[in-house]
Amino acid sequence: MSKYFATVSWQRNGQKFLDGKYSRGHTWKFDAGAEIPASSSPHVVPVPMSVEEYVDPEEAFIASLSSCHMLFFLHLACKAKLVVEEYVDEAVGIMGKNEERRHAITKVTLRPRTVFSEATQASHDQLQELHDQAHELCFIANSVKTEITTEIT
């Protein structure tokens, strides 16, 4: 079993608090030293309490699904002797009400575009199979009940 760590830090810094108009800006720190400025989504808490240019948890959730899927896709392409030159996914998540009538990211659509070397090309069927396998292997996708689809571009 593996353990993963993240430290989430917020400070009031003298702001009023009980009026609810405090900054939601905070920091994510990871074990290797990376620090990411984070905030609530401006779709949830309006600016200026949210910091629009910071990463919000909803975006991070979508990015983690996309990243995990991509990493497994690259691994599978390598095993299939397909040389990937570029992989870009413009993933989209939809916030809605789930079956329990709670707000949730109810759907994530991965939209990967893959460029292969001239010497190795993949058919649409091969791409679909690689993406299906990547989805089945993705730790993050296996950890959530959100519907996750892939639209190859």
C-alpha positions, 0 to 999 in steps of 0.5 A: 500500500502506498501513502500520498501526502498533501498539506493544505494551508490557509491563514486569516492574516488579520481579515474579518472572518465572521462576515464571510468575506475572507479570502479563500486563497490558500496553498497546496504543498506536496512532499517533493516541495511543489507549492500550488496557489489554490482557492475556492472556485469563483463559480462557488464563492464570488471574487474577491473572496475567491482568487480566480487565477489560482487552481480550485479543487474542482479544476484539480479534480478534473486535472488529476483524472486527466493526468492519471488517464494520460500517464496510463495511456502513455505507458500502454502506447509504449508497450504497444510500440507506438511513439507518442510525440504529443498528448493534449487533453482539454478535459471538461467537468460538469457540476450538477446535482448527484443522485443524492441531490448534492452538488458534485462533479457529475461528469468529466469528459476527457478530450485527448488529442494524441500525435504519434511519430510518423513511423508509428500511427494508431488507428481509431480502433487502437486509440479507443482500445488504449483509452479504454484500457487507460480508463480501466487502470486509472487509480483516480477514475477507480476511486470516484463515482463520477461518470468519466468519458473520453472523446478522442480528438 
